[in-house]
Amino acid sequence: MSDYDGVLLEDINHKLDAILESQAAMANVPGTIDDIDERLQNVESDVKVIKAAAMDLSQDHTRLTNRVMKIEKTATL
């Protein structure tokens, strides 16, 4: 085996080691993604509830404003 072959094999071995190391580091990613997906579903449902509550409060505020305006209009007559 020539020096070139030895250097080439060493380079390939180093690249394979890097691949194995990155694969080991990424082993928990599927579980993390599942956790993120579950948390995101919870956030989405919470946002729906918050939007509904905000809409309800906005409608209540509009009705209250209309009532106050009618009362003020009646009081000034």
PyMOL Python script that loads the backbone (N, CA, C, O; Angstrom):
from pymol import cmd

cmd.read_pdbstr("""\
ATOM      1  N   MET A   1       0.856  -1.159   0.000  1.00  0.00           N
ATOM      2  CA  MET A   1       0.000   0.000   0.000  1.00  0.00           C
ATOM      3  C   MET A   1       0.913   1.236   0.000  1.00  0.00           C
ATOM      4  O   MET A   1       1.900   1.312   0.731  1.00  0.00           O
ATOM      5  N   SER A   2       0.537   2.195  -0.849  1.00  0.00           N
ATOM      6  CA  SER A   2       1.367   3.396  -0.964  1.00  0.00           C
ATOM      7  C   SER A   2       0.966   4.413   0.106  1.00  0.00           C
ATOM      8  O   SER A   2      -0.043   4.262   0.794  1.00  0.00           O
ATOM      9  N   ASP A   3       1.798   5.455   0.219  1.00  0.00           N
ATOM     10  CA  ASP A   3       1.495   6.526   1.167  1.00  0.00           C
ATOM     11  C   ASP A   3       0.158   7.188   0.825  1.00  0.00           C
ATOM     12  O   ASP A   3      -0.612   7.556   1.712  1.00  0.00           O
ATOM     13  N   TYR A   4      -0.102   7.331  -0.477  1.00  0.00           N
ATOM     14  CA  TYR A   4      -1.347   7.946  -0.914  1.00  0.00           C
ATOM     15  C   TYR A   4      -2.541   7.127  -0.438  1.00  0.00           C
ATOM     16  O   TYR A   4      -3.530   7.685   0.036  1.00  0.00           O
ATOM     17  N   ASP A   5      -2.451   5.804  -0.565  1.00  0.00           N
ATOM     18  CA  ASP A   5      -3.545   4.932  -0.128  1.00  0.00           C
ATOM     19  C   ASP A   5      -3.759   5.056   1.380  1.00  0.00           C
ATOM     20  O   ASP A   5      -4.896   5.080   1.851  1.00  0.00           O
ATOM     21  N   GLY A   6      -2.674   5.134   2.124  1.00  0.00           N
ATOM     22  CA  GLY A   6      -2.780   5.273   3.578  1.00  0.00           C
ATOM     23  C   GLY A   6      -3.459   6.582   3.975  1.00  0.00           C
ATOM     24  O   GLY A   6      -4.310   6.608   4.863  1.00  0.00           O
ATOM     25  N   VAL A   7      -3.067   7.675   3.297  1.00  0.00           N
ATOM     26  CA  VAL A   7      -3.675   8.981   3.581  1.00  0.00           C
ATOM     27  C   VAL A   7      -5.151   8.958   3.202  1.00  0.00           C
ATOM     28  O   VAL A   7      -5.987   9.494   3.928  1.00  0.00           O
ATOM     29  N   LEU A   8      -5.470   8.345   2.078  1.00  0.00           N
ATOM     30  CA  LEU A   8      -6.851   8.267   1.613  1.00  0.00           C
ATOM     31  C   LEU A   8      -7.706   7.456   2.592  1.00  0.00           C
ATOM     32  O   LEU A   8      -8.822   7.857   2.921  1.00  0.00           O
ATOM     33  N   LEU A   9      -7.187   6.322   3.054  1.00  0.00           N
ATOM     34  CA  LEU A   9      -7.916   5.499   4.023  1.00  0.00           C
ATOM     35  C   LEU A   9      -8.085   6.242   5.350  1.00  0.00           C
ATOM     36  O   LEU A   9      -9.137   6.144   5.982  1.00  0.00           O
ATOM     37  N   GLU A  10      -7.090   6.962   5.766  1.00  0.00           N
ATOM     38  CA  GLU A  10      -7.189   7.731   7.014  1.00  0.00           C
ATOM     39  C   GLU A  10      -8.253   8.824   6.884  1.00  0.00           C
ATOM     40  O   GLU A  10      -9.023   9.061   7.815  1.00  0.00           O
ATOM     41  N   ASP A  11      -8.290   9.486   5.729  1.00  0.00           N
ATOM     42  CA  ASP A  11      -9.293  10.517   5.496  1.00  0.00           C
ATOM     43  C   ASP A  11     -10.700   9.921   5.499  1.00  0.00           C
ATOM     44  O   ASP A  11     -11.610  10.487   6.105  1.00  0.00           O
ATOM     45  N   ILE A  12     -10.882   8.799   4.838  1.00  0.00           N
ATOM     46  CA  ILE A  12     -12.193   8.137   4.802  1.00  0.00           C
ATOM     47  C   ILE A  12     -12.591   7.701   6.206  1.00  0.00           C
ATOM     48  O   ILE A  12     -13.748   7.850   6.599  1.00  0.00           O
ATOM     49  N   ASN A  13     -11.645   7.166   6.959  1.00  0.00           N
ATOM     50  CA  ASN A  13     -11.923   6.728   8.328  1.00  0.00           C
ATOM     51  C   ASN A  13     -12.351   7.916   9.196  1.00  0.00           C
ATOM     52  O   ASN A  13     -13.272   7.799  10.005  1.00  0.00           O
ATOM     53  N   HIS A  14     -11.689   9.041   9.028  1.00  0.00           N
ATOM     54  CA  HIS A  14     -12.025  10.246   9.790  1.00  0.00           C
ATOM     55  C   HIS A  14     -13.448  10.714   9.440  1.00  0.00           C
ATOM     56  O   HIS A  14     -14.209  11.114  10.320  1.00  0.00           O
ATOM     57  N   LYS A  15     -13.791  10.660   8.157  1.00  0.00           N
ATOM     58  CA  LYS A  15     -15.136  11.065   7.732  1.00  0.00           C
ATOM     59  C   LYS A  15     -16.196  10.118   8.294  1.00  0.00           C
ATOM     60  O   LYS A  15     -17.263  10.564   8.715  1.00  0.00           O
ATOM     61  N   LEU A  16     -15.916   8.850   8.304  1.00  0.00           N
ATOM     62  CA  LEU A  16     -16.857   7.877   8.876  1.00  0.00           C
ATOM     63  C   LEU A  16     -17.026   8.104  10.376  1.00  0.00           C
ATOM     64  O   LEU A  16     -18.135   7.999  10.900  1.00  0.00           O
ATOM     65  N   ASP A  17     -15.938   8.412  11.061  1.00  0.00           N
ATOM     66  CA  ASP A  17     -16.034   8.722  12.494  1.00  0.00           C
ATOM     67  C   ASP A  17     -16.922   9.950  12.720  1.00  0.00           C
ATOM     68  O   ASP A  17     -17.724   9.977  13.654  1.00  0.00           O
ATOM     69  N   ALA A  18     -16.778  10.958  11.867  1.00  0.00           N
ATOM     70  CA  ALA A  18     -17.601  12.161  11.989  1.00  0.00           C
ATOM     71  C   ALA A  18     -19.072  11.845  11.745  1.00  0.00           C
ATOM     72  O   ALA A  18     -19.945  12.386  12.423  1.00  0.00           O
ATOM     73  N   ILE A  19     -19.344  10.981  10.789  1.00  0.00           N
ATOM     74  CA  ILE A  19     -20.725  10.574  10.514  1.00  0.00           C
ATOM     75  C   ILE A  19     -21.309   9.828  11.700  1.00  0.00           C
ATOM     76  O   ILE A  19     -22.441  10.098  12.102  1.00  0.00           O
ATOM     77  N   LEU A  20     -20.563   8.903  12.263  1.00  0.00           N
ATOM     78  CA  LEU A  20     -21.048   8.147  13.423  1.00  0.00           C
ATOM     79  C   LEU A  20     -21.279   9.063  14.624  1.00  0.00           C
ATOM     80  O   LEU A  20     -22.250   8.898  15.362  1.00  0.00           O
ATOM     81  N   GLU A  21     -20.389  10.017  14.811  1.00  0.00           N
ATOM     82  CA  GLU A  21     -20.531  10.951  15.930  1.00  0.00           C
ATOM     83  C   GLU A  21     -21.784  11.816  15.759  1.00  0.00           C
ATOM     84  O   GLU A  21     -22.525  12.034  16.717  1.00  0.00           O
ATOM     85  N   SER A  22     -22.016  12.300  14.550  1.00  0.00           N
ATOM     86  CA  SER A  22     -23.208  13.126  14.319  1.00  0.00           C
ATOM     87  C   SER A  22     -24.477  12.297  14.416  1.00  0.00           C
ATOM     88  O   SER A  22     -25.509  12.793  14.869  1.00  0.00           O
ATOM     89  N   GLN A  23     -24.412  11.048  13.999  1.00  0.00           N
ATOM     90  CA  GLN A  23     -25.577  10.168  14.101  1.00  0.00           C
ATOM     91  C   GLN A  23     -25.927   9.914  15.573  1.00  0.00           C
ATOM     92  O   GLN A  23     -27.102   9.887  15.939  1.00  0.00           O
ATOM     93  N   ALA A  24     -24.917   9.730  16.400  1.00  0.00           N
ATOM     94  CA  ALA A  24     -25.158   9.529  17.830  1.00  0.00           C
ATOM     95  C   ALA A  24     -25.740  10.793  18.461  1.00  0.00           C
ATOM     96  O   ALA A  24     -26.603  10.715  19.336  1.00  0.00           O
ATOM     97  N   ALA A  25     -25.267  11.949  18.017  1.00  0.00           N
ATOM     98  CA  ALA A  25     -25.774  13.206  18.560  1.00  0.00           C
ATOM     99  C   ALA A  25     -27.215  13.455  18.144  1.00  0.00           C
ATOM    100  O   ALA A  25     -27.958  14.120  18.866  1.00  0.00           O
ATOM    101  N   MET A  26     -27.616  12.940  17.010  1.00  0.00           N
ATOM    102  CA  MET A  26     -28.970  13.162  16.496  1.00  0.00           C
ATOM    103  C   MET A  26     -29.948  12.059  16.915  1.00  0.00           C
ATOM    104  O   MET A  26     -31.099  12.070  16.480  1.00  0.00           O
ATOM    105  N   ALA A  27     -29.524  11.126  17.734  1.00  0.00           N
ATOM    106  CA  ALA A  27     -30.360   9.980  18.086  1.00  0.00           C
ATOM    107  C   ALA A  27     -31.642  10.384  18.805  1.00  0.00           C
ATOM    108  O   ALA A  27     -32.662   9.715  18.647  1.00  0.00           O
ATOM    109  N   ASN A  28     -31.619  11.456  19.589  1.00  0.00           N
ATOM    110  CA  ASN A  28     -32.805  11.839  20.349  1.00  0.00           C
ATOM    111  C   ASN A  28     -33.711  12.808  19.595  1.00  0.00           C
ATOM    112  O   ASN A  28     -34.728  13.232  20.144  1.00  0.00           O
ATOM    113  N   VAL A  29     -33.384  13.167  18.370  1.00  0.00           N
ATOM    114  CA  VAL A  29     -34.169  14.134  17.610  1.00  0.00           C
ATOM    115  C   VAL A  29     -35.609  13.659  17.360  1.00  0.00           C
ATOM    116  O   VAL A  29     -36.529  14.457  17.541  1.00  0.00           O
ATOM    117  N   PRO A  30     -35.853  12.415  16.959  1.00  0.00           N
ATOM    118  CA  PRO A  30     -37.258  12.010  16.747  1.00  0.00           C
ATOM    119  C   PRO A  30     -38.123  12.178  17.998  1.00  0.00           C
ATOM    120  O   PRO A  30     -39.271  12.610  17.894  1.00  0.00           O
ATOM    121  N   GLY A  31     -37.600  11.849  19.157  1.00  0.00           N
ATOM    122  CA  GLY A  31     -38.350  12.039  20.395  1.00  0.00           C
ATOM    123  C   GLY A  31     -38.595  13.503  20.679  1.00  0.00           C
ATOM    124  O   GLY A  31     -39.674  13.881  21.137  1.00  0.00           O
ATOM    125  N   THR A  32     -37.608  14.322  20.411  1.00  0.00           N
ATOM    126  CA  THR A  32     -37.745  15.766  20.611  1.00  0.00           C
ATOM    127  C   THR A  32     -38.801  16.333  19.674  1.00  0.00           C
ATOM    128  O   THR A  32     -39.598  17.181  20.076  1.00  0.00           O
ATOM    129  N   ILE A  33     -38.811  15.877  18.438  1.00  0.00           N
ATOM    130  CA  ILE A  33     -39.802  16.350  17.471  1.00  0.00           C
ATOM    131  C   ILE A  33     -41.204  15.958  17.912  1.00  0.00           C
ATOM    132  O   ILE A  33     -42.134  16.755  17.786  1.00  0.00           O
ATOM    133  N   ASP A  34     -41.371  14.741  18.428  1.00  0.00           N
ATOM    134  CA  ASP A  34     -42.672  14.310  18.935  1.00  0.00           C
ATOM    135  C   ASP A  34     -43.123  15.190  20.090  1.00  0.00           C
ATOM    136  O   ASP A  34     -44.294  15.562  20.167  1.00  0.00           O
ATOM    137  N   ASP A  35     -42.200  15.526  20.991  1.00  0.00           N
ATOM    138  CA  ASP A  35     -42.525  16.410  22.121  1.00  0.00           C
ATOM    139  C   ASP A  35     -42.937  17.794  21.627  1.00  0.00           C
ATOM    140  O   ASP A  35     -43.903  18.376  22.122  1.00  0.00           O
ATOM    141  N   ILE A  36     -42.209  18.308  20.661  1.00  0.00           N
ATOM    142  CA  ILE A  36     -42.526  19.625  20.108  1.00  0.00           C
ATOM    143  C   ILE A  36     -43.895  19.588  19.438  1.00  0.00           C
ATOM    144  O   ILE A  36     -44.676  20.528  19.581  1.00  0.00           O
ATOM    145  N   ASP A  37     -44.193  18.524  18.716  1.00  0.00           N
ATOM    146  CA  ASP A  37     -45.481  18.390  18.041  1.00  0.00           C
ATOM    147  C   ASP A  37     -46.620  18.387  19.057  1.00  0.00           C
ATOM    148  O   ASP A  37     -47.638  19.050  18.855  1.00  0.00           O
ATOM    149  N   GLU A  38     -46.452  17.651  20.135  1.00  0.00           N
ATOM    150  CA  GLU A  38     -47.484  17.599  21.172  1.00  0.00           C
ATOM    151  C   GLU A  38     -47.683  18.972  21.819  1.00  0.00           C
ATOM    152  O   GLU A  38     -48.817  19.402  22.026  1.00  0.00           O
ATOM    153  N   ARG A  39     -46.587  19.654  22.134  1.00  0.00           N
ATOM    154  CA  ARG A  39     -46.678  20.984  22.740  1.00  0.00           C
ATOM    155  C   ARG A  39     -47.326  21.975  21.779  1.00  0.00           C
ATOM    156  O   ARG A  39     -48.104  22.829  22.203  1.00  0.00           O
ATOM    157  N   LEU A  40     -47.010  21.870  20.489  1.00  0.00           N
ATOM    158  CA  LEU A  40     -47.583  22.767  19.499  1.00  0.00           C
ATOM    159  C   LEU A  40     -49.093  22.555  19.388  1.00  0.00           C
ATOM    160  O   LEU A  40     -49.840  23.523  19.241  1.00  0.00           O
ATOM    161  N   GLN A  41     -49.548  21.320  19.455  1.00  0.00           N
ATOM    162  CA  GLN A  41     -50.985  21.046  19.428  1.00  0.00           C
ATOM    163  C   GLN A  41     -51.668  21.685  20.637  1.00  0.00           C
ATOM    164  O   GLN A  41     -52.765  22.232  20.514  1.00  0.00           O
ATOM    165  N   ASN A  42     -51.027  21.618  21.794  1.00  0.00           N
ATOM    166  CA  ASN A  42     -51.583  22.253  22.992  1.00  0.00           C
ATOM    167  C   ASN A  42     -51.664  23.771  22.816  1.00  0.00           C
ATOM    168  O   ASN A  42     -52.657  24.397  23.187  1.00  0.00           O
ATOM    169  N   VAL A  43     -50.625  24.340  22.256  1.00  0.00           N
ATOM    170  CA  VAL A  43     -50.608  25.794  22.034  1.00  0.00           C
ATOM    171  C   VAL A  43     -51.706  26.185  21.047  1.00  0.00           C
ATOM    172  O   VAL A  43     -52.388  27.191  21.243  1.00  0.00           O
ATOM    173  N   GLU A  44     -51.879  25.399  19.995  1.00  0.00           N
ATOM    174  CA  GLU A  44     -52.918  25.700  19.006  1.00  0.00           C
ATOM    175  C   GLU A  44     -54.300  25.690  19.649  1.00  0.00           C
ATOM    176  O   GLU A  44     -55.114  26.572  19.376  1.00  0.00           O
ATOM    177  N   SER A  45     -54.573  24.708  20.493  1.00  0.00           N
ATOM    178  CA  SER A  45     -55.881  24.664  21.147  1.00  0.00           C
ATOM    179  C   SER A  45     -56.040  25.824  22.121  1.00  0.00           C
ATOM    180  O   SER A  45     -57.129  26.385  22.243  1.00  0.00           O
ATOM    181  N   ASP A  46     -54.961  26.190  22.816  1.00  0.00           N
ATOM    182  CA  ASP A  46     -55.019  27.344  23.720  1.00  0.00           C
ATOM    183  C   ASP A  46     -55.290  28.633  22.950  1.00  0.00           C
ATOM    184  O   ASP A  46     -56.053  29.483  23.410  1.00  0.00           O
ATOM    185  N   VAL A  47     -54.675  28.779  21.793  1.00  0.00           N
ATOM    186  CA  VAL A  47     -54.870  29.978  20.981  1.00  0.00           C
ATOM    187  C   VAL A  47     -56.325  30.076  20.532  1.00  0.00           C
ATOM    188  O   VAL A  47     -56.890  31.169  20.500  1.00  0.00           O
ATOM    189  N   LYS A  48     -56.936  28.941  20.187  1.00  0.00           N
ATOM    190  CA  LYS A  48     -58.348  28.959  19.794  1.00  0.00           C
ATOM    191  C   LYS A  48     -59.217  29.453  20.944  1.00  0.00           C
ATOM    192  O   LYS A  48     -60.131  30.250  20.734  1.00  0.00           O
ATOM    193  N   VAL A  49     -58.938  28.988  22.150  1.00  0.00           N
ATOM    194  CA  VAL A  49     -59.702  29.413  23.318  1.00  0.00           C
ATOM    195  C   VAL A  49     -59.488  30.903  23.576  1.00  0.00           C
ATOM    196  O   VAL A  49     -60.439  31.628  23.870  1.00  0.00           O
ATOM    197  N   ILE A  50     -58.250  31.357  23.467  1.00  0.00           N
ATOM    198  CA  ILE A  50     -57.937  32.773  23.701  1.00  0.00           C
ATOM    199  C   ILE A  50     -58.640  33.650  22.660  1.00  0.00           C
ATOM    200  O   ILE A  50     -59.178  34.703  23.002  1.00  0.00           O
ATOM    201  N   LYS A  51     -58.638  33.223  21.397  1.00  0.00           N
ATOM    202  CA  LYS A  51     -59.323  33.988  20.358  1.00  0.00           C
ATOM    203  C   LYS A  51     -60.817  34.079  20.642  1.00  0.00           C
ATOM    204  O   LYS A  51     -61.418  35.143  20.490  1.00  0.00           O
ATOM    205  N   ALA A  52     -61.418  32.965  21.055  1.00  0.00           N
ATOM    206  CA  ALA A  52     -62.849  32.967  21.359  1.00  0.00           C
ATOM    207  C   ALA A  52     -63.147  33.898  22.533  1.00  0.00           C
ATOM    208  O   ALA A  52     -64.132  34.636  22.505  1.00  0.00           O
ATOM    209  N   ALA A  53     -62.311  33.866  23.552  1.00  0.00           N
ATOM    210  CA  ALA A  53     -62.508  34.737  24.714  1.00  0.00           C
ATOM    211  C   ALA A  53     -62.338  36.203  24.329  1.00  0.00           C
ATOM    212  O   ALA A  53     -63.103  37.054  24.781  1.00  0.00           O
ATOM    213  N   ALA A  54     -61.349  36.502  23.505  1.00  0.00           N
ATOM    214  CA  ALA A  54     -61.130  37.882  23.069  1.00  0.00           C
ATOM    215  C   ALA A  54     -62.308  38.374  22.232  1.00  0.00           C
ATOM    216  O   ALA A  54     -62.737  39.519  22.373  1.00  0.00           O
ATOM    217  N   MET A  55     -62.825  37.517  21.368  1.00  0.00           N
ATOM    218  CA  MET A  55     -63.976  37.889  20.547  1.00  0.00           C
ATOM    219  C   MET A  55     -65.182  38.172  21.439  1.00  0.00           C
ATOM    220  O   MET A  55     -65.899  39.149  21.224  1.00  0.00           O
ATOM    221  N   ASP A  56     -65.405  37.328  22.432  1.00  0.00           N
ATOM    222  CA  ASP A  56     -66.523  37.502  23.356  1.00  0.00           C
ATOM    223  C   ASP A  56     -66.389  38.813  24.134  1.00  0.00           C
ATOM    224  O   ASP A  56     -67.357  39.559  24.281  1.00  0.00           O
ATOM    225  N   LEU A  57     -65.187  39.081  24.626  1.00  0.00           N
ATOM    226  CA  LEU A  57     -64.957  40.334  25.353  1.00  0.00           C
ATOM    227  C   LEU A  57     -65.161  41.547  24.452  1.00  0.00           C
ATOM    228  O   LEU A  57     -65.695  42.569  24.883  1.00  0.00           O
ATOM    229  N   SER A  58     -64.736  41.427  23.214  1.00  0.00           N
ATOM    230  CA  SER A  58     -64.901  42.529  22.271  1.00  0.00           C
ATOM    231  C   SER A  58     -66.383  42.795  22.023  1.00  0.00           C
ATOM    232  O   SER A  58     -66.812  43.948  21.967  1.00  0.00           O
ATOM    233  N   GLN A  59     -67.158  41.730  21.875  1.00  0.00           N
ATOM    234  CA  GLN A  59     -68.598  41.895  21.667  1.00  0.00           C
ATOM    235  C   GLN A  59     -69.251  42.498  22.912  1.00  0.00           C
ATOM    236  O   GLN A  59     -70.116  43.367  22.804  1.00  0.00           O
ATOM    237  N   ASP A  60     -68.834  42.033  24.096  1.00  0.00           N
ATOM    238  CA  ASP A  60     -69.357  42.599  25.339  1.00  0.00           C
ATOM    239  C   ASP A  60     -69.038  44.092  25.424  1.00  0.00           C
ATOM    240  O   ASP A  60     -69.889  44.894  25.809  1.00  0.00           O
ATOM    241  N   HIS A  61     -67.826  44.453  25.067  1.00  0.00           N
ATOM    242  CA  HIS A  61     -67.409  45.853  25.109  1.00  0.00           C
ATOM    243  C   HIS A  61     -68.238  46.689  24.143  1.00  0.00           C
ATOM    244  O   HIS A  61     -68.651  47.798  24.480  1.00  0.00           O
ATOM    245  N   THR A  62     -68.481  46.169  22.957  1.00  0.00           N
ATOM    246  CA  THR A  62     -69.284  46.887  21.968  1.00  0.00           C
ATOM    247  C   THR A  62     -70.708  47.094  22.481  1.00  0.00           C
ATOM    248  O   THR A  62     -71.261  48.189  22.372  1.00  0.00           O
ATOM    249  N   ARG A  63     -71.294  46.043  23.039  1.00  0.00           N
ATOM    250  CA  ARG A  63     -72.655  46.164  23.577  1.00  0.00           C
ATOM    251  C   ARG A  63     -72.694  47.163  24.731  1.00  0.00           C
ATOM    252  O   ARG A  63     -73.621  47.969  24.820  1.00  0.00           O
ATOM    253  N   LEU A  64     -71.702  47.117  25.608  1.00  0.00           N
ATOM    254  CA  LEU A  64     -71.649  48.056  26.733  1.00  0.00           C
ATOM    255  C   LEU A  64     -71.506  49.492  26.238  1.00  0.00           C
ATOM    256  O   LEU A  64     -72.168  50.396  26.749  1.00  0.00           O
ATOM    257  N   THR A  65     -70.657  49.702  25.257  1.00  0.00           N
ATOM    258  CA  THR A  65     -70.471  51.035  24.683  1.00  0.00           C
ATOM    259  C   THR A  65     -71.785  51.550  24.101  1.00  0.00           C
ATOM    260  O   THR A  65     -72.138  52.712  24.305  1.00  0.00           O
ATOM    261  N   ASN A  66     -72.507  50.702  23.382  1.00  0.00           N
ATOM    262  CA  ASN A  66     -73.787  51.101  22.800  1.00  0.00           C
ATOM    263  C   ASN A  66     -74.795  51.457  23.891  1.00  0.00           C
ATOM    264  O   ASN A  66     -75.534  52.433  23.765  1.00  0.00           O
ATOM    265  N   ARG A  67     -74.823  50.662  24.963  1.00  0.00           N
ATOM    266  CA  ARG A  67     -75.748  50.948  26.064  1.00  0.00           C
ATOM    267  C   ARG A  67     -75.411  52.286  26.729  1.00  0.00           C
ATOM    268  O   ARG A  67     -76.306  53.084  27.009  1.00  0.00           O
ATOM    269  N   VAL A  68     -74.144  52.525  26.976  1.00  0.00           N
ATOM    270  CA  VAL A  68     -73.727  53.775  27.613  1.00  0.00           C
ATOM    271  C   VAL A  68     -74.070  54.960  26.714  1.00  0.00           C
ATOM    272  O   VAL A  68     -74.528  55.994  27.201  1.00  0.00           O
ATOM    273  N   MET A  69     -73.855  54.818  25.420  1.00  0.00           N
ATOM    274  CA  MET A  69     -74.176  55.911  24.494  1.00  0.00           C
ATOM    275  C   MET A  69     -75.674  56.197  24.503  1.00  0.00           C
ATOM    276  O   MET A  69     -76.077  57.360  24.479  1.00  0.00           O
ATOM    277  N   LYS A  70     -76.499  55.161  24.537  1.00  0.00           N
ATOM    278  CA  LYS A  70     -77.949  55.363  24.596  1.00  0.00           C
ATOM    279  C   LYS A  70     -78.339  56.057  25.894  1.00  0.00           C
ATOM    280  O   LYS A  70     -79.163  56.972  25.885  1.00  0.00           O
ATOM    281  N   ILE A  71     -77.756  55.631  27.009  1.00  0.00           N
ATOM    282  CA  ILE A  71     -78.054  56.242  28.306  1.00  0.00           C
ATOM    283  C   ILE A  71     -77.636  57.706  28.310  1.00  0.00           C
ATOM    284  O   ILE A  71     -78.381  58.565  28.783  1.00  0.00           O
ATOM    285  N   GLU A  72     -76.446  57.995  27.785  1.00  0.00           N
ATOM    286  CA  GLU A  72     -75.966  59.371  27.749  1.00  0.00           C
ATOM    287  C   GLU A  72     -76.851  60.223  26.840  1.00  0.00           C
ATOM    288  O   GLU A  72     -77.132  61.380  27.152  1.00  0.00           O
ATOM    289  N   LYS A  73     -77.286  59.658  25.729  1.00  0.00           N
ATOM    290  CA  LYS A  73     -78.135  60.391  24.795  1.00  0.00           C
ATOM    291  C   LYS A  73     -79.488  60.687  25.462  1.00  0.00           C
ATOM    292  O   LYS A  73     -80.031  61.782  25.312  1.00  0.00           O
ATOM    293  N   THR A  74     -80.023  59.708  26.194  1.00  0.00           N
ATOM    294  CA  THR A  74     -81.297  59.898  26.887  1.00  0.00           C
ATOM    295  C   THR A  74     -81.156  60.912  28.016  1.00  0.00           C
ATOM    296  O   THR A  74     -82.066  61.709  28.246  1.00  0.00           O
ATOM    297  N   ALA A  75     -80.035  60.893  28.717  1.00  0.00           N
ATOM    298  CA  ALA A  75     -79.826  61.799  29.845  1.00  0.00           C
ATOM    299  C   ALA A  75     -79.670  63.229  29.402  1.00  0.00           C
ATOM    300  O   ALA A  75     -80.004  64.138  30.162  1.00  0.00           O
ATOM    301  N   THR A  76     -79.181  63.467  28.219  1.00  0.00           N
ATOM    302  CA  THR A  76     -78.962  64.832  27.748  1.00  0.00           C
ATOM    303  C   THR A  76     -80.217  65.431  27.139  1.00  0.00           C
ATOM    304  O   THR A  76     -80.254  66.636  26.888  1.00  0.00           O
ATOM    305  N   LEU A  77     -81.241  64.636  26.896  1.00  0.00           N
ATOM    306  CA  LEU A  77     -82.486  65.162  26.286  1.00  0.00           C
ATOM    307  C   LEU A  77     -83.338  65.839  27.262  1.00  0.00           C
ATOM    308  O   LEU A  77     -84.410  66.332  26.910  1.00  0.00           O
TER     309      LEU A  77
END
""", "prot")
cmd.dss("prot")
cmd.show_as("cartoon", "prot")
cmd.util.cbc("prot")
cmd.orient("prot")
